[in-house]
Amino acid sequence: MNTVWAQGQALAETFESLNPATGEPIGTFPVNSRADVDAAVARAREAAAWWGGLGWKERQRRLLAWKSHIIRYIGRLAELVHIETGKPLADAKLEIFLAVVHIDWAARHARKILEPRRVRSGLVAVNQASWREYAPLGVVGVIGPWNYPVFTPIGSISYALAAGNAVVFKPSEFTPAVGGWLVSAFADIVPEHPVLQLVTGLGPTGEALARSTVDKIAFTGSSATARKVMAACADNLTPLIAECGGKDAFLVAADADLDAAADAAAWGAASNAGQTCIGVERVYVVQDVYHSFLEKLSERMSQLRAGDDREAHYGPMTMTSQVDIVEDHIADALARGGRAVLGGMQSVRRPYVDPVILTDVPETSMAVQDETFGPILTVTKVADLEEGIALANASRYALGSAVFSGSKKTAMAAARQMRAGMTAINSVIGFASVPALPFGGAGDSGFGRIHGPDGLREFTMAKAITRQRMRPLMNMTTFNRTDKDVSKLLALGTLIHGRRYRR
Ligand code: NAD
C-alpha cells in the first residue's frame, strides 16, 4: 500500500495490482475507506429505488445489453484477467463466456421466478386471497475473490441485479482492474444511476462493506475470511451468503471409462494452476482399476506445463503466499509416508508449480484435510465405491465432487450420497455451466446459493400478502369470538386432519 501525501497530510492510500508472472504493476487503485464505502452504499440506496421501480422488462433489456457488451469486448476483458491472475488467455475467455451465460439466464428468468404469484389459501382461510412475492432487498454488497474474477462475482452480481437490487462490488485486491472494467461497462449501459458501483481496497474495505447498511452480503473467498465477514455482518444482523473453499473428491468406480476419468481428473486438478474452489483435490479409486487409472493419470499430468507463454497449460500461482501452503502440503504428505508418483518438492519453482500426484497419503494429513489450491492431488485406493464415498464425505468441506462410472444407476446413487453441494457424473464441474442449477456448499464451504432460481431468491425478501375477500364464517381474530366458535373450528380441524394414517 502507498500513501499519497500533500503538505505533510495523508490524502489517500493506494495499492497496486501486479502481474503475478512478471511482478510488473498493472495499475494503481484507491484504498477506499469506511466513509467511501458508506457513501457508495448511500448512493446505491437511491439507485436501488430507481432500478427496483424500472420493472422486469427494462431491467432485462439493460442486463442483456451489458451481456452483449461483455461478449463483444471479450478480448479486452480476457487480457485484463490474464495479466492480473496469470491464467492463459483461452481460459480467461472461457471464464467470461460462462459468466455471460449466467447474466443471460438471470435476466431472462427473473420475472418468471420472482413475479407475484397467487397461491391457494386453503380451507381454513378460504375467505382470503393470497399472494407470494419476492421483493428486492435493496442494496447488496458483493465481495469477490481473484481466482475467477469474472465468473464468480457475476454469479452474485447478475442475479442480485436481475432481482431488482443495486450492488456495491468490492473485487479482490489482486484483480481490481477486472472489477473496474465490469462496473464501467455496466455504467456505460445504465448511465442514469449508480446501480452497480465499485469500491477497491484490501480486507478492511471488505470489512467496511460488511459493517455498512447493505441489506445482504454475497461473499466469495476463503472459509477463514468468511468467519470474519460473518462476525462483521453480525453488527447489523446483515444476512450473508458465503461461497468458500473446497476439498473436492473425485470417485472412480471399477466400471468407469478410465481414459475419460484420467483426463477429467488432470484438468480438474491442474487447470488454473489448481486455484479453483471446485477443483479436484482428492481422488478415490476402486482397487480393481487403481493401477491402470494411476498410470493413465500420471501420463496425462506429466505432459502438462506451467508457464506464461501461449502454449503453457496453466499459469503461475496468483498469490505467492499460496505457494507456501502448497509446499507445506507436499512436505507434510511425504513426511507422513506418502509417495510422489509425479513431481515432488522440486515441482515448486515460484511463481509456478508443476503437477504433483501423491499416493499413500494418510487421510489425516494436510493434503487431504485442508484446501491446497494448487495443481496437486492425492490418489487413494479404496475397496469399493462405498468406502470412497465414506472417505470423500469425511471432510469439513462440502462444495463440489465428481463420480465416474459406466452405470447410470451406480453413478446417480453415489452422487446422491456425496455430502457436497454439487456433483458431476462423468465430467468435472459440469454443474457450473448449467445456469438453472444452484451453486454452493455446506460446512466450511459456506452456505446459501448463487445461480438458478435459488440464486435469484437469495437476493429477495419473500413476502406474503393476504386480502380478505369476504367475511369469514367463523372469525377467530376478534375478541367477540365465543368458545363455541373455537369448538366448531376445532371440530372441522379434527375432521380434516384427524383421520388415522396407517404406518
Ligand atoms: P480471501 O478470503 O483472501 O479474500 C476474498 C475477498 O475477501 C477479497 O476481496 C478480500 O479483500 C476480502 N476480505 C479479506 N478480509 C476481509 C475481511 N476481514 N472482511 C471482509 N472482506 C475481506 O480469498 P481469495 O484468496 O481472494 O480467494 C480464494 C478462496 O476463495 C479459496 O478458498 C477458494 O476456494 C474460494 N472461492 C470459492 C468460490 C465458491 O464459489 N465457493 C469461488 C471462488 C473462490
Boltz pocket constraint, residues with backbone or C-beta under 6 A from the ligand:
constraints:
  - pocket:
      binder: B
      contacts: [[A, 143], [A, 144], [A, 145], [A, 146], [A, 147], [A, 148], [A, 152], [A, 170], [A, 171], [A, 172], [A, 173], [A, 201], [A, 202], [A, 203], [A, 204], [A, 205], [A, 206], [A, 207], [A, 208], [A, 210], [A, 220], [A, 221], [A, 222], [A, 223], [A, 224], [A, 225], [A, 226], [A, 228], [A, 229], [A, 232], [A, 242], [A, 243], [A, 244], [A, 245], [A, 246], [A, 276], [A, 277], [A, 278], [A, 371], [A, 373], [A, 399], [A, 440], [A, 445]]
      max_distance: 6.0
